[in-house]
Amino acid sequence: MVAWRGPLAFRVYNPDKPNKFGIKIFELCDSDTSYCSSLEIYTRKKPCFPHGQTFDVVIGLITPYLEEGRTLFVDNYYMSPDLFTISRSTRLWPVGLYV
């Protein structure tokens, strides 16, 4: 989350963070180079998430890389049974990290 205190329609409040107000950004980064491959800014515009918000965000970010045999490392916030089920039909290998 990027700290932001000004007026903004999609500003997020998270009481557990030191900066309680901000912009939520989801990023897909390369583990070797730390290069940001893609990102999505949370704007609250999507009305429904068929598999849940975190699953849809992860799939939206990794769609260009699905059939390349990549390993996806996610923390406990992004782990879901659907994410591990989709790995059977694609060459995506998710690894869940409990932080």
C-alpha positions, 0 to 999 in steps of 0.5 A: 500500500502506498501512503496517501492522505489526500482526497481520492475515490479509491483510497483504502483504510487499513487500521493495521498499517502504520500509514492507515490511508493509502492506495492499494497496488498489486504487483507481479515481480520477477524474483531474480531481477526484482523488475515489476512485470505488471501491476494493478491498482485497486479502484473498487470498480469491479462489482463481483469476483467469482472466485474471490478478489485475491484469486482474480487479481493473481490470475489477472496479473499472471495470465500472460505467463500461464503456459510458460512453466513458471513458479509463483510464490505467494504469501498467505494472503493470496493463497487459495484452493482455486489457485492451486487447482488451476495449476493442474490445467496450466504449467503454473506451479504456485508455492504458498509461503506462510509469513 
